Amino acid sequence: MLGSGDDPFGVAAAGLTWLPKEEHFGVRLDGRLVAHAGLLRLPVAVEGEETEVMGVGGVAVAPGVRGRGLARLVLTAALDHARTQGPRHALLFCRPPLVPLYRRLGWHPLDTDVLVEQPGSGVVTMPLRTMVTPLRDDAHWPPGRVRLYSLPM
């Protein structure tokens, strides 16, 4: 879908190990997958208070079909499903140039570092931008330090 390069998501420089997604949402055109988003439920703590989030990752749109609203389509499907799973928020990590896209889609950047687990390193600070979106109308992300109790998604 994104070609044959070694770094289809543009995040290899971050040097991180990522979790595979458990649920997948896609768009096919002429039998070919052209857009994807993945989900998984993850434990997190905000200022020491433990909860869960729906982690969103593997969001991609094939280069030849960008600008057609396919990212919105797969993210809407993924978030509609995430709303049935219990967590009050979805969380994703993205490269800084993608922040405006996710803002247009209803995501909000966090103004704090996020700690994530990494094999052999223990806990590291996520070098990519962390963004959240509510999964319920009354959900508000609390202020404070954020710790993901897993590899990033």
HELIX and SHEET records of a PDB file:
HELIX    1   1 ALA A   12  ALA A   14  5                                   3    
HELIX    2   2 PRO A   63  VAL A   65  5                                   3    
HELIX    3   3 LEU A   70  ALA A   82  1                                  13    
HELIX    4   4 PRO A   96  LEU A   98  5                                   3    
HELIX    5   5 VAL A   99  ARG A  104  1                                   6    
SHEET    1   A 6 GLU A  23  LEU A  29  0                                        
SHEET    2   A 6 ARG A  32  VAL A  46 -1                                        
SHEET    3   A 6 GLU A  49  VAL A  61 -1                                        
SHEET    4   A 6 HIS A  89  CYS A  94  1                                        
SHEET    5   A 6 ARG A 129  PRO A 134 -1                                        
SHEET    6   A 6 HIS A 108  PRO A 109 -1                                        
SHEET    1   B 5 GLU A  23  LEU A  29  0                                        
SHEET    2   B 5 ARG A  32  VAL A  46 -1                                        
SHEET    3   B 5 VAL A 146  LEU A 148 -1                                        
SHEET    4   B 5 VAL A 114  GLN A 118  1                                        
SHEET    5   B 5 GLY A 122  THR A 125 -1                                        
END                                                                             
